[in-house]
């Protein structure tokens, strides 16, 4: 054989049969984790129609053998889909997503700044000009009183909820936002 046939052998990545099987089983498990999710959440993943239908069908099945075959079929279909957005969504649901945790920590820091720094509200208003400033001021005053009087932190929690309304969570790449009108047209 000529030497030039062997020049690019270093570019070939060999994958063992066992490793391929482990990867396929991991994807099948990922597909199995999607089965309990509701239709609305599944719709945000932009899954191919066959995979989406297979997941909905898996919810309907009750026989053990049928469920097992359906899970294998889902595993086969999920090989053609980018698993990153699916894993990110499942991590978010489980509460282990770095992006989701960072967003929550940011909101908590903002809430603490609002409680201690009078200028923090002005900075927040620059970031969220549509925010109900009077409501936020009232909540901050009430939360500060609650702290002083060692009462339950009702207003403190309401500040967090208001921040969640005005500072949305960053979207997961590969997901779409499903609105109520989208859901009604898909039915």
Secondary structure as GFF3:
##gff-version 3
##sequence-region A 1 187
A	DSSP	three_ten_helix	3	11	.	.	.	ID=ss1
A	DSSP	alpha_helix	17	35	.	.	.	ID=ss2
A	DSSP	alpha_helix	39	43	.	.	.	ID=ss3
A	DSSP	alpha_helix	49	60	.	.	.	ID=ss4
A	DSSP	alpha_helix	64	78	.	.	.	ID=ss5
A	DSSP	alpha_helix	83	94	.	.	.	ID=ss6
A	DSSP	alpha_helix	98	116	.	.	.	ID=ss7
A	DSSP	alpha_helix	120	127	.	.	.	ID=ss8
A	DSSP	alpha_helix	133	148	.	.	.	ID=ss9
A	DSSP	alpha_helix	154	166	.	.	.	ID=ss10
A	DSSP	alpha_helix	180	186	.	.	.	ID=ss11
###
